[in-house]
Amino acid sequence: MGARRVLVCDGNEKALEELTGMMEAYLSTGDEIMTFQEPEEMLMEIKKGEELPTVIFLDMELGKTSGLEVAGKILERHHEIPIIFTGNILADISRIFAVNPVYFLKKPICSEQLWEALKKGWERAQELENKSIVLANRGILYRVKCGSIHYAESSKRVITLMGDREKWTVYMKMDELEKLLPENFLRCHKSYMVNMNQIASFAAEGIILESGRKIPVSRAKYQEARKRFWEYFNELSPKEQRNEEEEENTSEDNRING
């Protein structure tokens, strides 16, 4: 892992200064700390997408909102970013597991606990960075990081995997590729698979990626694909799930009949 980027959000200016001051002792040359008292400012920084943070520190109490709500907004688009919560008490313990945090640091934070939290954050970030698949093309083996793949398109046994600025071409079946890729890849069409962390919107008319690229969704795979996309970022009770499905079925009927 190269230089690391840490985002810290705490509405208390003194607590923010104390935490970042302690953190500097554990960071290397080139590592970066960005601090925010307002969660919306941090969300705007992440939305820029120029360079995603390695780890995020979030206080549980952020004025009118909570750290859990902010974490939920982050994970809607960037499910892979490790999050460490800070706070005086571990509130909403039944909900905290939904965002799968790396660590909870109880205030006042001691340096030993901070180092343990940072180590766990680095470890999770490294695991995600190292998650790769190996693809073969004309006798050459290519190691491709799964997170760098935006979508895969198949045409006559030739699959093109598209990244931000790179693309890879391999000769294989889409079913074979689907078995290699991790759970955040969604088969939405017999000829297309998308990285759900790159999806900006999902509708029967198609999937729009963060890049603006539109990916088709087949009628045969629409319901299952939509359910998987929803469940990847959210947790629904059975009643909520039924209501969502009924609402979607109505919309689909209207679209077909219209």
C-alpha positions as a printed Julia matrix, in Angstrom:
258×3 Matrix{Float64}:
   0.0     0.0     0.0
   1.28    3.46   -0.91
   0.51    6.75    0.81
  -2.59    6.54    2.99
  -5.38    9.07    3.2
  -7.35    9.4     6.45
 -10.57   11.4     6.82
 -11.65   12.4    10.34
 -15.05   13.89   11.16
 -15.92   15.19   14.64
 -18.11   18.17   15.51
 -15.95   18.97   18.55
 -12.96   21.02   17.42
 -10.88   20.17   20.49
 -11.56   16.42   20.13
 -10.7    16.67   16.43
  -7.35   18.31   17.17
  -6.5    15.82   19.91
  -7.28   12.78   17.75
  -5.36   14.0    14.7
  -2.45   15.04   16.91
  -2.23   11.51   18.33
  -2.65   10.01   14.87
   0.31   11.87   13.38
   2.68    9.78   15.5
   1.56    6.64   13.63
   1.5     7.95   10.07
   4.33    7.85    7.55
   5.76   10.53    5.29
   3.31   11.08    2.44
   0.25   10.02    4.43
  -2.52   12.63    4.58
  -5.09   13.58    7.23
  -8.15   15.64    6.32
 -10.38   16.91    9.14
 -14.04   17.96    9.07
 -16.42   19.32   11.67
 -19.36   19.2     9.26
 -20.25   15.75    7.86
 -21.67   17.27    4.65
 -18.27   18.76    3.85
 -16.66   15.35    4.23
 -19.33   13.74    2.04
 -18.68   16.34   -0.65
 -14.95   15.57   -0.51
 -15.63   11.85   -0.96
 -18.12   12.54   -3.77
 -15.38   14.24   -5.8
 -13.94   10.76   -6.26
 -10.48   12.08   -7.1
  -8.85    9.91   -4.44
 -10.88    7.77   -2.05
  -9.83    7.66    1.62
  -8.0     4.64    2.99
  -9.82    4.87    6.34
 -12.54    7.13    7.78
 -12.93    8.11   11.46
 -16.51    9.13   12.33
 -17.82   10.4    15.64
 -21.14    8.82   16.64
 -22.71   12.21   17.43
 -22.47   14.84   14.69
 -24.97   17.52   15.62
 -28.35   16.9    14.03
 -27.2    13.68   12.4
 -25.4    10.57   13.64
 -22.24    8.83   12.58
 -24.33    5.84   11.54
 -26.39    7.93    9.13
 -23.25    9.45    7.62
 -21.64    6.0     7.32
 -24.75    4.77    5.52
 -24.46    7.55    2.94
 -20.78    6.74    2.36
 -21.41    3.03    1.95
 -24.19    3.62   -0.59
 -21.47    4.43   -3.1
 -18.24    3.11   -1.56
 -19.03   -0.1     0.26
 -15.38   -1.0     0.64
 -14.06    1.97    2.7
 -13.09    0.93    6.27
 -14.88    3.02    8.93
 -13.83    3.53   12.56
 -16.35    5.05   14.97
 -15.48    7.25   17.94
 -17.76    8.24   20.79
 -18.47    8.41   24.51
 -20.87    5.46   24.46
 -21.63    2.72   21.97
 -25.13    3.85   21.0
 -27.41    2.09   18.51
 -25.55   -1.16   19.05
 -28.21   -3.1    17.12
 -27.67   -0.89   14.05
 -23.91   -0.51   14.11
 -23.29   -3.97   12.69
 -25.15   -3.05    9.47
 -22.22   -0.84    8.42
 -19.56   -3.38    9.47
 -17.17   -0.93   11.19
 -13.52   -1.8    11.71
 -13.35   -0.55   15.3
 -15.09    1.54   17.96
 -12.87    3.97   19.9
 -14.36    5.01   23.23
 -13.55    8.55   24.33
 -11.25    9.65   25.85
  -9.15    7.81   23.27
  -5.83    6.35   24.37
  -2.88    5.94   22.02
  -2.8     2.13   22.35
  -6.43    1.82   21.22
  -5.85    4.28   18.39
  -2.9     2.24   17.1
  -4.98   -0.95   17.26
  -7.79    0.72   15.31
  -5.4     2.04   12.67
  -3.78   -1.37   12.24
  -7.16   -2.98   11.67
  -8.12   -0.23    9.23
  -4.87   -0.67    7.25
  -5.35   -4.45    7.22
  -8.88   -4.24    5.82
  -7.85   -1.66    3.22
  -4.92   -3.87    2.18
  -7.17   -6.92    1.85
  -9.48   -5.01   -0.46
  -6.59   -3.61   -2.48
  -5.09   -7.07   -2.93
  -8.32   -8.74   -4.04
  -7.52   -9.66   -7.62
  -8.23  -12.18  -10.34
  -5.82  -13.61  -12.9
  -6.9   -13.61  -16.54
  -5.19  -15.27  -19.5
  -4.94  -13.84  -23.0
  -2.75  -15.36  -25.72
  -0.45  -17.08  -23.28
  -0.01  -14.04  -21.02
  -1.41  -13.98  -17.47
  -2.74  -10.66  -16.23
  -3.39   -9.84  -12.56
  -6.38   -7.48  -12.42
  -7.58   -5.8    -9.24
 -11.32   -6.39   -8.93
 -11.95   -2.89   -7.62
 -10.53   -1.39  -10.81
 -13.14   -3.15  -13.0
 -16.25   -1.05  -13.71
 -18.12   -3.56  -15.87
 -17.64   -6.55  -18.18
 -19.16   -6.95  -21.65
 -19.32  -10.19  -23.62
 -19.54  -10.66  -27.39
 -19.05  -14.03  -29.09
 -16.92  -15.51  -26.26
 -14.77  -12.39  -26.1
 -15.11  -10.51  -22.82
 -13.95   -6.94  -22.4
 -13.46   -5.7   -18.85
 -13.59   -1.93  -18.63
 -11.87    0.13  -15.96
 -11.41    3.85  -15.49
  -8.65    4.19  -18.07
  -7.81    0.56  -18.76
  -9.48   -2.36  -20.44
  -8.68   -6.06  -20.59
  -9.82   -8.56  -23.22
 -10.07  -12.3   -22.56
 -11.55  -15.33  -24.3
 -13.96  -17.02  -21.9
 -17.64  -17.39  -21.05
 -19.44  -14.87  -18.9
 -20.53  -17.7   -16.59
 -16.86  -18.52  -15.98
 -15.98  -14.9   -15.21
 -18.94  -14.59  -12.85
 -17.52  -17.4   -10.71
 -14.16  -15.62  -10.43
 -15.41  -12.16   -9.43
 -16.42  -11.23   -5.84
 -19.97  -10.65   -4.6
 -20.05   -6.95   -5.52
 -20.3    -7.88   -9.22
 -23.83   -8.12  -10.53
 -25.01  -10.08  -13.59
 -27.73   -7.88  -15.05
 -27.79   -9.24  -18.6
 -26.52  -12.34  -20.38
 -23.78  -10.15  -21.89
 -23.1    -7.69  -19.05
 -21.84   -7.71  -15.48
 -21.3    -4.56  -13.38
 -19.36   -3.6   -10.27
 -22.13   -2.5    -7.89
 -19.79    0.01   -6.24
 -19.78    1.88   -9.57
 -23.58    2.1    -9.94
 -25.15    5.56   -9.7
 -28.74    4.51  -10.49
 -30.68    1.33  -11.28
 -33.93    1.14  -13.26
 -35.71   -1.21  -15.64
 -34.48    0.97  -18.51
 -30.87    0.35  -17.55
 -28.06    0.89  -15.06
 -26.17    4.18  -15.03
 -22.59    4.0   -13.74
 -20.77    6.82  -11.95
 -18.9     7.39  -15.23
 -22.21    8.0   -17.04
 -22.02    4.75  -19.01
 -25.43    3.07  -19.45
 -25.57   -0.73  -19.03
 -28.63   -2.69  -20.26
 -30.7    -4.79  -17.87
 -32.56   -7.75  -19.36
 -36.16   -8.41  -18.38
 -35.25  -11.98  -17.37
 -32.63  -10.8   -14.86
 -34.18   -7.52  -13.74
 -36.02   -8.62  -10.57
 -33.19  -10.75   -9.22
 -30.55   -8.16  -10.11
 -32.51   -5.33   -8.5
 -33.01   -7.38   -5.32
 -29.31   -8.19   -5.12
 -28.34   -4.53   -5.66
 -30.73   -3.4    -2.93
 -29.57   -6.04   -0.45
 -25.9    -5.26   -1.1
 -26.31   -1.74    0.26
 -29.36   -2.06    2.5
 -31.04   -4.33    4.98
 -34.84   -4.64    4.72
 -37.34   -6.27    7.0
 -39.57   -8.86    5.25
 -42.48   -6.4     5.28
 -40.38   -3.6     3.74
 -39.06   -5.99    1.11
 -42.62   -7.02    0.15
 -43.7    -3.39   -0.11
 -40.71   -2.59   -2.33
 -41.44   -5.56   -4.6
 -45.15   -4.68   -4.88
 -44.3    -1.08   -5.75
 -41.77   -2.18   -8.35
 -44.14   -4.73   -9.89
 -46.76   -2.0   -10.28
 -44.24    0.3   -11.95
 -43.1    -2.48  -14.27
 -46.68   -3.33  -15.26
 -47.38    0.31  -16.02
 -44.22    0.54  -18.11
 -45.08   -2.56  -20.15
 -48.75   -1.66  -20.59
 -47.99    1.93  -21.32
